């Protein structure tokens, strides 16, 4: 017998489990990777199939290694497969014959123990339980901390929370804390935890009776009284953290709000709400699918998400004077381009008066082009194929110029294919927003006086996934005017489409879809008479004018420019070491 054998076979026998055999080891590893309850469940099923009832004969091949049980003197014997079995009686112990098998081969107890990764003692316990029952009973673990060991009153409380949330809560799969398969469930903001607990106490008696009727007869009955309030709330926070009470807020989906108001009394609105939810969940799953695949190094594309954030006002102080609340400080806009493959967001702090100051397609194309042209992004393996996700905003992203710019990139052979995706309006939260939240958290934790402080907060908002690109490093070009020389095609009803595809085999054209897997429609964007080979990548593009603060007027006072307003009301509040820098760099020397 091999020295690596881990069974109880005789030395002259072929080993049942040999550690030198890779097939044996792989089978044992597959059992070991299962949870203990699952492993025991499979073993009990094998035992139930192979074990004879106590005192009954087994038609399986007899185990030659097991000696037949001894008979008393002058006791008649019954011949059976597997040896001579006693007839039994009131004082005679009745045995159950167990035949251990695996993959069509008979095993000794030691070999079966090695394959299933269970001790012989554990096998003996379950053998006795399975062989002594005429019906197969599933295994229920008694170890604390396992799912199967939940007590009846715990299961009742969790079942109540699930039912209460299904009845009262709104599904929010894009909220912070949502996970795949466990979306955030928001109870109405007027809900109190005391009200939820009171409803649980009222429903406990009926749910306890139902639990008692459906549970295993050998299991303990539910307790007569419900959980205490503290225990109930602790269980809620630990086991159902995705069920929360909604806080007041803004920027919710208009369609969801309207349909929710009409759904209780209007069946058509209820069906529309269900269809709307399925639609945005489909788009959300598609976004997560593209992003999750970037974890693999061999993914054949680069996933990019870009979006604007809410602007900051400088100075931003932790202890803000009362008068500062009424003043309109220096504006700093934020634009982010997130590259999922390297888990890095390129954030552009755009200081008022130092960029074109227009959230239109020109500035979006300029910053997107700057990011895609950087050496760090150009060196990525899948850069030839782009998957873009953007906010569903017509003025910034979903317009003719963005489509023309992407078609231009493919026609000039910068990319082989580009797909642009938009999530459902009102449900467009993405990972750019997560980075913006980290930036705002960093800004709130300290006093922010100057744009340099903003750049430092952006760069240090995360340990390694934030890259700050100041707005003065961007080459602001008139992409609209340049692209109009080559493209004039439009997509009719562009707002109704959510997916746009550009391919090198159809340069100058776009395939549009309503859904990720929908039927595509082809539209030509390039002008007639212009071939894609005529596009010159290095053709000059006109420089955009930086909008000066002197050209911006205060709405209520048309004679007061933005620069004059900042010098009069904001500059005097700066510290001495920042006063001169802000006056010369950002507020200038314009006369009041």
C-alpha positions as CSV (number, residue, x, y, z in Angstrom):
1,X,0.0,0.0,0.0
2,X,1.2,3.5,-0.8
3,X,2.6,5.5,2.1
4,X,0.4,8.4,1.0
5,X,-2.8,6.4,1.3
6,X,-5.2,8.0,3.8
7,X,-7.7,5.1,4.2
8,X,-8.1,2.0,6.3
9,X,-7.6,-0.6,3.6
10,X,-5.5,-3.7,4.3
11,X,-1.9,-3.5,3.1
12,X,-2.8,-6.0,0.3
13,X,-5.7,-3.9,-1.0
14,X,-5.7,-1.1,-3.5
15,X,-5.9,2.2,-1.6
16,X,-9.3,3.9,-1.7
17,X,-7.9,7.4,-1.3
18,X,-4.3,8.1,-2.5
19,X,-2.9,11.6,-2.0
20,X,-0.6,11.0,-5.0
21,X,-3.7,10.7,-7.2
22,X,-4.7,14.1,-8.5
23,X,-8.2,13.0,-9.2
24,X,-8.7,11.9,-5.6
25,X,-7.2,15.2,-4.3
26,X,-9.4,17.3,-6.6
27,X,-12.5,15.5,-5.4
28,X,-11.6,16.0,-1.8
29,X,-10.8,19.7,-2.4
30,X,-14.2,20.2,-4.1
31,X,-15.9,18.8,-0.9
32,X,-13.7,20.9,1.3
33,X,-14.7,24.1,-0.5
34,X,-18.3,23.5,0.4
35,X,-19.8,24.9,3.6
36,X,-20.0,22.4,6.3
37,X,-23.8,22.2,6.2
38,X,-23.8,21.7,2.4
39,X,-21.1,19.0,2.7
40,X,-23.0,17.1,5.4
41,X,-26.2,17.4,3.4
42,X,-24.6,15.7,0.3
43,X,-23.1,13.0,2.5
44,X,-26.4,12.3,4.2
45,X,-28.0,11.9,0.7
46,X,-25.2,9.4,-0.3
47,X,-25.8,7.5,3.0
48,X,-29.5,7.4,2.5
49,X,-29.0,5.9,-0.9
50,X,-26.5,3.2,0.2
51,X,-27.6,2.3,3.7
52,X,-29.9,-0.6,4.4
53,X,-32.5,-0.3,7.1
54,X,-31.6,-1.8,10.4
55,X,-32.0,-5.6,10.2
56,X,-32.7,-5.5,6.5
57,X,-30.6,-7.1,3.8
58,X,-28.5,-5.0,1.4
59,X,-28.5,-6.0,-2.3
60,X,-25.3,-4.0,-2.9
61,X,-22.0,-5.9,-3.1
62,X,-21.0,-7.1,0.3
63,X,-18.0,-5.6,2.0
64,X,-15.5,-8.4,2.3
65,X,-13.5,-6.5,4.9
66,X,-16.3,-6.5,7.4
67,X,-16.7,-9.7,9.4
68,X,-20.3,-11.0,9.8
69,X,-21.8,-10.4,13.2
70,X,-21.5,-13.2,15.8
71,X,-24.5,-15.5,16.4
72,X,-25.5,-16.8,19.7
73,X,-25.3,-20.6,20.3
74,X,-28.1,-22.6,18.7
75,X,-29.5,-19.4,17.1
76,X,-30.9,-19.8,13.5
77,X,-29.1,-17.7,10.9
78,X,-30.4,-15.9,7.8
79,X,-28.1,-15.8,4.8
80,X,-27.8,-12.5,3.2
81,X,-25.4,-10.5,1.1
82,X,-22.8,-9.0,3.2
83,X,-22.6,-11.8,5.7
84,X,-25.0,-13.6,8.1
85,X,-27.5,-11.3,9.8
86,X,-29.2,-12.0,13.1
87,X,-33.0,-12.4,13.0
88,X,-33.3,-9.8,15.8
89,X,-35.6,-9.6,18.7
90,X,-36.6,-7.5,21.7
91,X,-33.1,-7.8,23.2
92,X,-31.2,-8.3,19.9
93,X,-29.5,-5.2,18.4
94,X,-30.4,-4.7,14.8
95,X,-27.6,-3.5,12.5
96,X,-27.6,-1.3,9.4
97,X,-25.3,-2.3,6.6
98,X,-23.6,0.7,5.0
99,X,-21.9,0.5,1.6
100,X,-19.6,3.5,1.0
101,X,-19.2,4.5,-2.6
102,X,-17.8,7.4,-4.6
103,X,-17.8,7.9,-8.4
104,X,-18.9,4.3,-8.9
105,X,-16.2,2.8,-6.7
106,X,-16.6,1.0,-3.3
107,X,-14.7,2.6,-0.5
108,X,-13.7,1.8,3.0
109,X,-14.8,4.1,5.8
110,X,-11.4,5.8,6.0
111,X,-11.4,6.4,2.2
112,X,-14.9,7.8,2.3
113,X,-13.9,10.1,5.2
114,X,-10.9,11.3,3.3
115,X,-13.0,12.1,0.2
116,X,-15.8,13.9,2.0
117,X,-13.4,15.7,4.5
118,X,-15.5,14.5,7.5
119,X,-14.3,12.5,10.5
120,X,-15.3,8.9,11.0
121,X,-17.1,9.9,14.2
122,X,-19.2,12.5,12.3
123,X,-20.0,9.9,9.6
124,X,-21.1,7.4,12.3
125,X,-23.5,10.0,13.8
126,X,-25.1,10.8,10.5
127,X,-25.2,7.1,9.5
128,X,-27.2,6.4,12.6
129,X,-29.6,9.3,12.0
130,X,-30.2,8.5,8.3
131,X,-30.4,4.7,8.6
132,X,-32.9,4.8,11.4
133,X,-35.4,6.9,9.5
134,X,-37.7,5.8,6.7
135,X,-37.8,9.3,5.2
136,X,-34.8,11.4,4.3
137,X,-34.4,14.4,6.6
138,X,-32.2,17.4,5.7
139,X,-29.3,18.4,7.9
140,X,-29.9,21.4,10.2
141,X,-26.7,22.8,11.8
142,X,-26.7,23.6,15.5
143,X,-23.6,25.7,15.5
144,X,-24.1,29.3,16.4
145,X,-23.5,31.9,13.8
146,X,-24.8,29.8,10.8
147,X,-27.8,30.5,8.8
148,X,-29.5,27.3,9.6
149,X,-29.1,27.9,13.4
150,X,-31.3,30.9,13.5
151,X,-33.9,30.7,16.2
152,X,-37.6,30.8,15.4
153,X,-38.1,34.3,16.8
154,X,-35.1,35.6,14.8
155,X,-36.6,34.2,11.6
156,X,-39.9,35.8,12.4
157,X,-38.4,39.2,13.0
158,X,-36.4,39.0,9.7
159,X,-39.5,37.8,7.8
160,X,-41.5,40.7,9.2
161,X,-38.8,43.2,8.2
162,X,-38.7,41.8,4.6
163,X,-42.5,41.9,4.3
164,X,-42.7,45.4,5.8
165,X,-40.1,46.7,3.4
166,X,-41.7,45.1,0.4
167,X,-45.0,46.8,1.4
168,X,-43.8,50.2,2.4
169,X,-40.3,50.8,1.1
170,X,-39.0,52.2,-2.3
171,X,-36.3,50.3,-4.1
172,X,-33.1,52.4,-4.6
173,X,-30.4,50.3,-6.3
174,X,-28.2,53.4,-6.9
175,X,-28.0,54.6,-3.3
176,X,-24.9,54.4,-1.2
177,X,-24.9,51.0,0.6
178,X,-26.6,49.1,-2.2
179,X,-25.1,45.8,-3.3
180,X,-25.9,43.5,-6.2
181,X,-28.8,41.4,-5.1
182,X,-29.5,43.6,-2.1
183,X,-30.6,47.0,-3.3
184,X,-31.3,49.8,-0.8
185,X,-34.9,49.8,0.5
186,X,-36.0,53.2,1.7
187,X,-38.9,53.5,4.1
188,X,-40.9,56.8,4.0
189,X,-39.2,59.6,5.9
190,X,-42.1,60.0,8.3
191,X,-41.6,56.4,9.5
192,X,-40.3,56.0,13.0
193,X,-38.4,52.9,14.3
194,X,-40.9,52.8,17.2
195,X,-43.7,52.5,14.7
196,X,-42.0,49.6,12.9
197,X,-41.4,47.8,16.3
198,X,-45.0,48.3,17.3
199,X,-46.2,46.8,14.0
200,X,-43.8,43.8,14.6
201,X,-45.3,43.2,18.1
202,X,-48.8,43.2,16.7
203,X,-47.9,40.7,13.9
204,X,-45.8,38.5,16.1
205,X,-48.6,36.2,17.4
206,X,-49.9,35.3,14.0
207,X,-46.4,34.8,12.5
208,X,-45.4,32.6,15.4
209,X,-48.3,30.3,14.8
210,X,-47.4,30.1,11.1
211,X,-43.8,29.4,11.9
212,X,-44.8,26.7,14.4
213,X,-47.0,25.0,11.8
214,X,-44.3,25.0,9.1
215,X,-41.2,24.2,11.1
216,X,-39.4,20.9,11.6
217,X,-41.2,18.9,14.3
218,X,-37.9,18.4,16.2
219,X,-37.1,22.1,16.2
220,X,-37.7,24.3,19.2
221,X,-41.0,26.2,19.1
222,X,-41.0,30.1,18.9
223,X,-41.0,32.0,22.1
224,X,-44.3,33.3,23.4
225,X,-43.3,36.9,23.5
226,X,-41.7,39.0,20.7
227,X,-38.1,40.4,20.9
228,X,-37.4,43.4,23.1
229,X,-37.1,46.7,21.3
230,X,-33.4,46.9,21.6
231,X,-32.9,43.3,20.4
232,X,-35.2,44.0,17.4
233,X,-33.4,47.1,16.4
234,X,-30.0,45.4,16.8
235,X,-31.1,42.6,14.6
236,X,-32.4,45.1,12.0
237,X,-29.1,47.0,11.8
238,X,-27.0,43.8,11.6
239,X,-29.1,41.5,9.4
240,X,-31.0,44.0,7.2
241,X,-28.7,47.1,6.8
242,X,-30.2,47.8,3.4
243,X,-33.6,48.6,4.9
244,X,-33.4,52.2,6.0
245,X,-35.6,55.2,6.7
246,X,-35.3,57.7,3.9
247,X,-33.8,61.1,4.5
248,X,-35.1,64.3,2.9
249,X,-33.2,65.2,-0.3
250,X,-33.6,66.3,-3.9
251,X,-32.8,65.3,-7.5
252,X,-35.1,62.3,-7.5
253,X,-36.6,60.8,-10.6
254,X,-39.6,62.9,-11.8
255,X,-41.3,60.0,-13.5
256,X,-40.9,57.7,-10.4
257,X,-42.4,60.5,-8.2
258,X,-45.4,61.0,-10.5
259,X,-46.1,57.3,-11.0
260,X,-45.8,56.6,-7.2
261,X,-48.4,59.2,-6.5
262,X,-50.9,57.7,-9.0
263,X,-50.1,54.0,-8.6
264,X,-52.4,53.3,-5.6
265,X,-55.5,54.3,-7.5
266,X,-54.4,53.9,-11.1
267,X,-53.5,50.4,-12.5
268,X,-51.9,51.9,-15.6
269,X,-49.6,54.0,-13.5
270,X,-48.7,51.0,-11.4
271,X,-47.8,49.0,-14.5
272,X,-45.8,51.9,-15.8
273,X,-43.9,52.2,-12.6
274,X,-43.0,48.5,-12.7
275,X,-41.8,48.8,-16.3
276,X,-39.8,51.9,-15.5
277,X,-38.1,50.1,-12.6
278,X,-37.2,47.1,-14.8
279,X,-35.8,49.5,-17.4
280,X,-33.5,51.4,-15.1
281,X,-32.4,48.2,-13.3
282,X,-31.5,46.7,-16.7
283,X,-29.4,49.7,-17.5
284,X,-27.8,49.7,-14.0
285,X,-26.9,46.0,-14.3
286,X,-25.4,46.7,-17.7
287,X,-23.2,49.5,-16.3
288,X,-22.0,47.2,-13.4
289,X,-21.3,44.4,-15.9
290,X,-19.0,46.6,-18.0
291,X,-17.3,48.0,-15.0
292,X,-16.8,44.6,-13.1
293,X,-15.2,43.0,-16.2
294,X,-12.4,45.6,-16.0
295,X,-11.0,43.8,-13.0
296,X,-9.5,41.2,-15.4
297,X,-6.3,42.3,-17.1
298,X,-7.3,40.7,-20.4
299,X,-10.5,42.7,-20.8
300,X,-10.5,44.0,-24.5
301,X,-11.9,47.5,-23.8
302,X,-11.4,50.5,-21.6
303,X,-14.5,51.6,-19.6
304,X,-14.8,55.4,-19.0
305,X,-17.4,57.4,-17.1
306,X,-17.5,61.2,-17.1
307,X,-19.7,63.7,-15.4
308,X,-19.9,67.2,-13.9
309,X,-20.2,67.9,-10.1
310,X,-21.8,70.6,-8.1
311,X,-19.6,73.7,-8.0
312,X,-17.7,74.9,-5.0
313,X,-17.7,78.5,-3.6
314,X,-14.4,80.0,-2.2
315,X,-13.5,80.6,0.4
316,X,-15.2,77.6,2.1
317,X,-14.7,77.7,5.9
318,X,-15.6,75.3,8.6
319,X,-16.7,78.2,10.8
320,X,-18.4,80.4,8.3
321,X,-19.3,84.0,9.3
322,X,-22.9,84.8,8.9
323,X,-22.4,87.4,6.2
324,X,-20.5,84.9,4.0
325,X,-23.7,82.9,3.6
326,X,-25.3,85.7,1.6
327,X,-22.3,86.2,-0.6
328,X,-21.5,84.5,-3.9
329,X,-17.8,83.5,-3.7
330,X,-15.4,82.4,-6.4
331,X,-16.8,79.5,-8.4
332,X,-14.9,76.3,-8.9
333,X,-16.6,73.7,-11.1
334,X,-15.5,70.0,-11.0
335,X,-15.5,67.6,-14.0
336,X,-14.4,64.0,-13.6
337,X,-13.3,61.3,-16.0
338,X,-13.2,57.9,-14.4
339,X,-11.1,55.1,-16.0
340,X,-12.4,51.9,-14.5
341,X,-9.5,49.7,-15.7
342,X,-7.0,51.6,-13.5
343,X,-9.6,52.7,-10.9
344,X,-8.5,56.3,-11.2
345,X,-10.6,59.4,-11.7
346,X,-9.0,62.4,-13.5
347,X,-10.7,65.4,-11.8
348,X,-10.6,68.9,-13.4
349,X,-11.0,71.9,-11.0
350,X,-12.3,74.7,-13.2
351,X,-11.7,78.1,-11.6
352,X,-14.1,80.9,-12.6
353,X,-12.5,83.2,-15.2
354,X,-9.8,80.6,-16.2
355,X,-11.9,78.4,-18.6
356,X,-14.6,79.0,-21.2
357,X,-17.2,78.8,-18.4
358,X,-19.8,76.9,-20.4
359,X,-21.0,73.4,-19.6
360,X,-21.5,72.5,-23.2
361,X,-20.1,69.9,-25.7
362,X,-17.0,72.0,-26.4
363,X,-15.6,71.8,-22.9
364,X,-16.7,68.1,-22.5
365,X,-14.9,67.2,-25.8
366,X,-11.8,69.1,-24.7
367,X,-11.5,67.5,-21.3
368,X,-12.4,64.0,-22.6
369,X,-9.8,64.4,-25.4
370,X,-7.2,65.5,-22.9
371,X,-7.8,62.4,-20.7
372,X,-7.8,59.9,-23.6
373,X,-4.6,61.5,-25.0
374,X,-2.7,61.2,-21.8
375,X,0.2,58.7,-21.8
376,X,-1.3,56.8,-18.8
377,X,-4.5,56.1,-20.6
378,X,-3.1,55.6,-24.1
379,X,-0.9,52.8,-22.8
380,X,-3.8,50.7,-21.5
381,X,-4.1,47.3,-23.4
382,X,-7.8,47.8,-24.4
383,X,-7.6,51.5,-25.4
384,X,-8.6,50.7,-29.0
385,X,-12.1,49.9,-27.8
386,X,-13.9,52.3,-25.6
387,X,-17.0,51.8,-23.5
388,X,-18.3,55.2,-22.3
389,X,-21.0,56.0,-19.7
390,X,-22.3,59.6,-19.3
391,X,-25.0,61.5,-17.6
392,X,-28.3,61.7,-19.5
393,X,-27.9,65.5,-20.1
394,X,-28.8,66.9,-23.6
395,X,-26.7,70.1,-23.4
396,X,-23.5,68.4,-22.2
397,X,-23.4,64.8,-23.5
398,X,-26.4,63.6,-25.5
399,X,-26.1,65.9,-28.6
400,X,-24.8,65.9,-32.1
401,X,-21.3,67.3,-31.3
402,X,-20.5,64.5,-28.9
403,X,-21.6,61.9,-31.5
404,X,-19.5,63.7,-34.1
405,X,-16.5,63.8,-31.9
406,X,-16.7,60.0,-31.2
407,X,-17.2,59.3,-34.9
408,X,-14.2,61.5,-35.7
409,X,-12.0,59.5,-33.3
410,X,-13.0,56.2,-35.0
411,X,-12.6,57.7,-38.5
412,X,-9.1,59.0,-37.7
413,X,-8.2,55.5,-36.4
414,X,-7.6,56.7,-32.8
415,X,-10.0,53.9,-31.8
416,X,-11.4,50.8,-33.5
417,X,-14.8,51.0,-31.8
418,X,-16.6,53.2,-29.3
419,X,-19.9,52.6,-27.5
420,X,-21.6,55.5,-25.7
421,X,-24.2,54.5,-23.1
422,X,-26.7,56.6,-21.1
423,X,-28.6,55.4,-18.1
424,X,-32.2,56.3,-17.5
425,X,-32.8,59.9,-16.5
426,X,-33.2,60.3,-12.8
427,X,-31.2,57.1,-12.1
428,X,-27.7,58.1,-13.4
429,X,-25.7,57.9,-10.2
430,X,-22.3,56.4,-11.0
431,X,-18.8,56.0,-9.6
432,X,-17.9,59.6,-10.6
433,X,-20.4,60.7,-8.0
434,X,-18.7,58.5,-5.4
435,X,-15.4,60.3,-6.1
436,X,-17.0,63.7,-5.9
437,X,-18.4,62.7,-2.5
438,X,-14.9,61.9,-1.3
439,X,-13.7,65.2,-2.6
440,X,-16.5,67.1,-0.8
441,X,-15.7,65.2,2.4
442,X,-12.1,66.3,2.1
443,X,-13.2,69.9,1.5
444,X,-15.5,69.9,4.5
445,X,-12.7,68.7,6.8
446,X,-10.5,71.8,6.4
447,X,-10.7,75.5,5.5
448,X,-10.4,76.0,1.7
449,X,-9.3,79.5,0.8
450,X,-7.7,79.3,-2.7
451,X,-8.0,77.1,-5.8
452,X,-4.6,75.6,-4.8
453,X,-6.3,74.3,-1.7
454,X,-9.0,72.7,-3.9
455,X,-6.4,71.0,-6.0
456,X,-4.7,69.6,-3.0
457,X,-8.0,68.4,-1.6
458,X,-8.8,66.6,-4.9
459,X,-5.4,65.0,-5.1
460,X,-5.5,63.8,-1.5
461,X,-9.2,62.8,-1.3
462,X,-8.1,59.1,-1.9
463,X,-4.8,57.3,-1.4
464,X,-4.2,56.3,-5.0
465,X,-7.3,56.7,-7.2
466,X,-7.5,60.5,-7.7
467,X,-5.6,62.5,-10.2
468,X,-6.0,66.3,-10.3
469,X,-5.8,68.1,-13.6
470,X,-5.9,71.9,-13.3
471,X,-8.1,73.6,-15.8
472,X,-5.3,75.7,-17.2
473,X,-3.5,72.5,-18.4
474,X,-6.4,71.7,-20.8
475,X,-6.1,72.8,-24.5
476,X,-9.5,74.5,-24.9
477,X,-10.5,74.1,-28.6
478,X,-13.6,74.9,-30.6
479,X,-14.6,71.3,-31.3
480,X,-18.0,72.4,-32.5
481,X,-16.8,74.6,-35.3
482,X,-14.1,72.0,-36.3
483,X,-16.5,69.0,-36.5
484,X,-19.1,71.0,-38.4
485,X,-16.7,71.0,-41.4
486,X,-16.9,67.2,-41.7
487,X,-20.2,66.2,-40.2
488,X,-23.8,67.3,-40.6
489,X,-25.8,64.1,-39.9
490,X,-28.4,64.0,-37.1
491,X,-30.1,61.3,-35.2
492,X,-33.8,61.9,-35.1
493,X,-35.3,61.9,-31.6
494,X,-31.9,61.5,-30.1
495,X,-33.2,61.7,-26.6
496,X,-35.2,58.5,-27.0
497,X,-32.0,56.4,-27.6
498,X,-29.6,55.3,-24.9
499,X,-26.9,53.4,-26.7
500,X,-24.7,54.6,-29.6
501,X,-22.0,52.5,-31.3
502,X,-19.2,53.6,-33.7
503,X,-17.2,51.0,-35.6
504,X,-14.2,51.3,-37.9
505,X,-15.9,49.1,-40.6
506,X,-18.6,51.8,-40.9
507,X,-16.7,55.0,-40.4
508,X,-18.8,58.2,-40.2
509,X,-21.9,56.3,-39.1
510,X,-23.5,55.4,-35.8
511,X,-25.7,52.5,-34.7
512,X,-28.3,53.5,-32.1
513,X,-30.4,51.4,-29.8
514,X,-33.0,51.9,-27.1
515,X,-31.8,49.0,-25.0
516,X,-28.4,47.3,-24.6
517,X,-29.5,44.3,-26.6
518,X,-32.1,46.1,-28.8
519,X,-32.3,46.1,-32.6
520,X,-29.9,48.8,-34.0
521,X,-30.6,51.5,-36.5
522,X,-27.9,53.0,-38.7
523,X,-27.5,56.7,-39.3
524,X,-24.9,58.5,-41.4
525,X,-23.2,61.5,-39.7
526,X,-20.5,62.4,-42.2
527,X,-21.1,64.9,-44.9
528,X,-21.6,63.7,-48.5
529,X,-18.5,63.9,-50.6
530,X,-16.2,63.6,-47.6
531,X,-14.4,60.3,-47.2
532,X,-13.0,59.2,-43.8
533,X,-9.6,59.1,-45.4
534,X,-9.8,62.9,-46.0
535,X,-10.0,63.7,-42.3
536,X,-6.7,65.2,-41.2
537,X,-6.0,64.4,-37.5
538,X,-3.6,67.3,-37.2
539,X,-5.9,69.9,-38.8
540,X,-5.8,73.1,-36.8
541,X,-8.7,73.7,-34.4
542,X,-9.5,77.2,-33.3
543,X,-8.6,78.1,-29.7
544,X,-11.6,78.9,-27.5
545,X,-11.7,82.2,-25.7
546,X,-11.4,82.2,-22.0
547,X,-14.4,84.0,-20.6
548,X,-13.2,86.9,-18.5
549,X,-14.7,88.0,-15.2
550,X,-15.1,91.5,-16.8
551,X,-17.5,90.0,-19.3
552,X,-19.8,88.6,-16.6
553,X,-22.3,91.0,-15.0
554,X,-24.3,90.6,-11.8
555,X,-27.9,89.9,-12.7
556,X,-29.4,92.5,-10.4
557,X,-26.8,95.1,-11.2
558,X,-25.9,95.2,-14.9
559,X,-23.2,97.8,-14.2
560,X,-21.3,95.6,-11.8
561,X,-19.0,93.0,-13.3
562,X,-18.2,89.7,-11.6
563,X,-14.6,90.8,-11.0
564,X,-15.7,94.0,-9.3
565,X,-18.1,92.1,-7.1
566,X,-15.4,89.6,-6.0
567,X,-12.9,92.4,-5.2
568,X,-15.5,94.4,-3.3
569,X,-17.1,91.6,-1.2
570,X,-14.8,88.6,-1.2
571,X,-11.2,89.7,-1.5
572,X,-11.2,91.6,1.8
573,X,-12.1,88.4,3.7
574,X,-8.9,86.6,2.6
575,X,-5.9,86.2,5.0
576,X,-2.9,88.4,4.5
577,X,-0.7,85.7,3.0
578,X,-3.4,84.8,0.4
579,X,-4.7,88.3,-0.3
580,X,-2.0,89.4,-2.8
581,X,-2.0,86.0,-4.6
582,X,-5.8,86.0,-5.1
583,X,-5.8,89.7,-6.1
584,X,-3.3,89.3,-8.9
585,X,-4.0,85.7,-10.0
586,X,-7.8,85.5,-9.9
587,X,-9.4,88.9,-9.2
588,X,-7.0,91.1,-11.2
589,X,-6.5,94.8,-11.0
590,X,-9.7,96.0,-12.6
591,X,-11.0,99.2,-11.3
592,X,-14.2,99.1,-9.2
